[in-house]
Amino acid sequence: MSTEVTIPTITDGVTEPEETVRIQLVGFEEPPVGPVFTGRIEDKS
């Protein structure tokens, strides 16, 4: 199972190294019990 998540970014004209994002769904439990999802931010220019 998979899904696509869109995270809006701002075009700033600066060349940057590959960037990643880390998302973890949490509830009220401590410590967080949800799985960690990682992905990369793609340059669409």
C-alpha positions in Angstrom: 0.0 0.0 0.0 1.3 3.5 -0.8 0.1 7.1 -1.1 1.5 10.3 -2.4 1.8 13.3 -0.1 2.3 16.8 -1.5 4.2 19.3 0.6 4.2 22.8 -0.9 7.6 24.4 -1.3 8.8 27.9 -2.4 11.0 28.4 -5.5 14.0 30.4 -4.3 16.4 30.0 -7.2 19.1 28.5 -4.8 20.8 25.3 -5.8 20.5 22.9 -2.8 21.5 19.3 -2.1 18.8 16.6 -2.1 16.3 17.2 0.7 14.3 14.6 2.7 11.2 14.7 4.8 10.3 12.5 7.8 6.7 12.0 8.8 5.4 10.2 11.9 1.7 9.9 12.7 1.1 10.2 16.4 -1.7 10.0 18.9 -1.8 10.7 22.6 0.5 7.9 23.5 4.0 8.5 24.8 6.4 7.7 23.1 4.8 8.0 19.6 3.7 4.6 18.4 3.1 5.3 14.7 5.6 4.2 12.0 8.1 6.6 10.5 7.8 7.4 6.8 10.6 9.1 4.9 10.8 10.5 1.4 12.7 13.0 -0.7 11.7 16.4 -2.0 12.0 16.5 -5.8 12.9 19.6 -7.8 10.2 20.1 -10.3 12.0 22.9 -12.2 
